[in-house]
Amino acid sequence: MTKVLVTGGAGFIGSHVVDAYIEAGHQVVVVDNLETGSRNHVNPDARFYEVDILDSSLEAIVSKERPTLLNHHAAQASISRSVADPVHDARINILGSLHLLELAQKYGIPNFIFASSGGAVYGHQKWYPATEDHPQKPINAYGIAKLAVEKYLECYWVTHQIRSVSLRYGNVYGPRQNPHGEAGVVAIFVGALLQGRHPVIYGDGHQTRDFVHVRDVVRSNILALDLLLRGGDAFHGEPSTFNIGTGRETSVVEILNHLATIIGSSKEGQFEAPKEGEIRRSVLDIGRARKVLSWEPGVSLEEGLRETAAWFQAESVQLKK
Ligand SMILES: NC(=O)c1ccc[n+]([C@@H]2O[C@H](COP(=O)([O-])OP(=O)(O)OC[C@H]3O[C@@H](n4cnc5c(N)ncnc54)[C@H](O)[C@@H]3O)[C@@H](O)[C@H]2O)c1
């Protein structure tokens, strides 16, 4: 059994990672300030601390808990917010991460998993799908912060031998995603369609993303933990980055059409001006994760959207009771 501290463990992806780690027999500590996360999503078998990753009280928690691995999912996760307020974004996404890394080196925590972004670190892609060595030229503050943390992780390996894996997610969707947030087009569309509203599409809707189901993302976190703790032929301790997507490019309009069919809605998209800082096309090559992590996405887009819509439908029935 390994003790893992998951930041952002009350959020969409982090809470699923916590569930899976507990299921796998690990002891889990969650740190989350509930800025966008929910107490209801925190697994009852995890020890929960409602605290900001920037807060000095985090040190006493790390010192008391002494986890073997930090899994860092807490973040300001909205690209448009990062464009509107890059200082706020950097405070949480760069300084918050650095605070964790400093605590990791001070308390001898040797392993770190970081939730990075395959949709943001490459910027406008030069080739499709992007491999991990594709030029990294983020076009928004959020992407710059994710890339900066990956670079800090390389540095902390050299200076403090902290072993790390950065998982560059595509566009993650699935149960528990916030339908009222600024990010997460699947949840936002499902929320609008279920309430009989026209989903808002920013731009012409032909921008593409690599949509990956949260269950597949969770499995990459399990395999990354195994890689860090057990090593193996393909891993010698150096920081590693992995794209976690599907290699399939889907437009926002296609997503809306799929969901409208699944839900049985005739509501059409309401088009508005494109958001600042958005890229046009994003799709990830997942060959490295396949080879090194033995990871493979298992949930098809059709199945994943159907399941997600069903989950939100059940939730809304539950809320009305
Ligand atoms: N959802 C995606 O498509 C996607 C894609 C690429 C990367 N990511 C990354 O994955 C991670 C999780 O994203 P998500 O979609 O689950 O978002 P989310 O907003 O649901 O989760 C973030 C969690 O972090 C917590 N948090 C925010 N600021 C904090 C702070 N200062 N201190 C402590 N906790 C704080 C929030 O309360 C929330 O529970 C983020 O790092 C995000 O950047 C997400």
The ligand as an ORCA input file, in Angstrom:
! r2SCAN-3c Opt
* xyz 0 1
  N     -10.572     18.815    -17.931
  C      -9.691     18.788    -18.915
  O     -10.045     18.612    -20.087
  C      -8.222     18.963    -18.628
  C      -7.336     18.906    -19.713
  C      -5.966     19.045    -19.471
  C      -5.519     19.216    -18.171
  N      -6.413     19.288    -17.154
  C      -5.887     19.496    -15.800
  O      -6.390     18.497    -14.952
  C      -6.536     19.019    -13.630
  C      -7.943     18.802    -13.122
  O      -8.852     19.484    -13.978
  P     -10.428     19.331    -13.858
  O     -10.985     19.408    -15.218
  O     -10.737     18.171    -12.991
  O     -10.803     20.693    -13.131
  P     -11.574     20.962    -11.753
  O     -11.747     22.444    -11.696
  O     -12.781     20.109    -11.646
  O     -10.520     20.482    -10.675
  C      -9.566     21.312    -10.095
  C      -9.627     21.111     -8.604
  O      -8.593     21.896     -8.008
  C      -9.141     22.591     -6.900
  N      -8.362     23.815     -6.729
  C      -8.323     24.887     -7.560
  N      -7.475     25.811     -7.082
  C      -6.953     25.289     -5.936
  C      -6.030     25.774     -4.980
  N      -5.446     26.982     -5.115
  N      -5.740     25.000     -3.897
  C      -6.340     23.780     -3.736
  N      -7.224     23.283     -4.617
  C      -7.526     24.033     -5.701
  C     -10.590     22.863     -7.265
  O     -11.424     23.112     -6.147
  C     -10.957     21.573     -7.985
  O     -11.435     20.611     -7.089
  C      -6.124     20.485    -13.720
  O      -4.760     20.591    -13.370
  C      -6.320     20.806    -15.182
  O      -5.506     21.878    -15.586
  C      -7.756     19.168    -17.343
*
